[in-house]
Amino acid sequence: MADAEIIDGKAFAEKLRFRIATATEIIKEQYNKSPGLAVVLVGEDPASEVYVRNKKKQTIECGMTSFEHKLTNEVSQTELLDLIQKLNADDRVDGILVQLPLPEHIDPQAVLDAINPEKDVDGFHVVNAGKLATGGDALVPCTPLGCLLMLKDYFGDLSGKNAVVVGRSNIVGKPMAALLTRESCTVTIAHSRTKDLPSVCKSADILIAAVGKAEMVRGDWVNNETVVIDVGINRIPAPERGEGKMRLVGDVNFEEVKQNAKAITPVPGGVGPMTIAVLLRNTIQAACQRRGWDLPNL
């Protein structure tokens, strides 16, 4: 049997950014305004700094306005909440994203709850989570929405598919299950305590691996009709690259699973590139919903 088809998230994200740039031009022509995204970074975490820099670059490349706020590790929770209130009140800002993780002395839930739900482009506010869970119109977390867009591009219609989501986090697992349920999939949320997890996974037409454990899903956990979306990003030692070197792997053992599955996303280059593109998509959605504008086709 031939190896699984590779679902190229990098190429898909590039197409999505092109549509976002086109939509931004339409908004500028019709309303003489540019959607604005504010990103708040607390501290000097190297990975977060790279991520924020990429967000700013892609925001500007898509014709949108970028507002960047860098705060020191010593900033108080009160000061951070004051900044969020200013961004909530700033009409130029359509989306607000506070980069996680935050320093230990700051309660992340209090910060996320302070963001105006209409500007919550991460989709983490309890109002948006509740709307998604109950079938309402909500801003959706970027990673699960990115997964859904790739699945719809691959399958077309998802109705009737048997989907297994491994992982039950508020950031990926639960919203992913809600999105798949909306598409009329039959959804199982599995996790570390699921009995006979390999068999549950092997029954899936769609398998979403979002458990945060490196290469946990093995080759015999899938069948030849399974489409695998690997959300995991894990750093593991890579002695073949030299002492102390690391490499990125997903929650799926890629080399094993690609021999059995129908299609699979790689790590890196699968789900990861979609996250920022969907963040920009959410910013346009937030701008249009908040202002009563017509939403261009994305």
Secondary structure as GFF3:
##gff-version 3
##sequence-region A 1 298
A	DSSP	beta_strand	5	6	.	.	.	ID=ss1
A	DSSP	alpha_helix	9	31	.	.	.	ID=ss2
A	DSSP	beta_strand	36	42	.	.	.	ID=ss3
A	DSSP	alpha_helix	46	61	.	.	.	ID=ss4
A	DSSP	beta_strand	65	71	.	.	.	ID=ss5
A	DSSP	alpha_helix	77	89	.	.	.	ID=ss6
A	DSSP	beta_strand	95	98	.	.	.	ID=ss7
A	DSSP	alpha_helix	108	114	.	.	.	ID=ss8
A	DSSP	three_ten_helix	117	119	.	.	.	ID=ss9
A	DSSP	alpha_helix	126	133	.	.	.	ID=ss10
A	DSSP	alpha_helix	142	155	.	.	.	ID=ss11
A	DSSP	beta_strand	162	166	.	.	.	ID=ss12
A	DSSP	alpha_helix	173	182	.	.	.	ID=ss13
A	DSSP	beta_strand	186	190	.	.	.	ID=ss14
A	DSSP	alpha_helix	197	202	.	.	.	ID=ss15
A	DSSP	beta_strand	206	209	.	.	.	ID=ss16
A	DSSP	three_ten_helix	219	221	.	.	.	ID=ss17
A	DSSP	beta_strand	227	230	.	.	.	ID=ss18
A	DSSP	beta_strand	234	237	.	.	.	ID=ss19
A	DSSP	three_ten_helix	239	241	.	.	.	ID=ss20
A	DSSP	beta_strand	246	249	.	.	.	ID=ss21
A	DSSP	alpha_helix	254	257	.	.	.	ID=ss22
A	DSSP	beta_strand	263	264	.	.	.	ID=ss23
A	DSSP	alpha_helix	272	291	.	.	.	ID=ss24
###
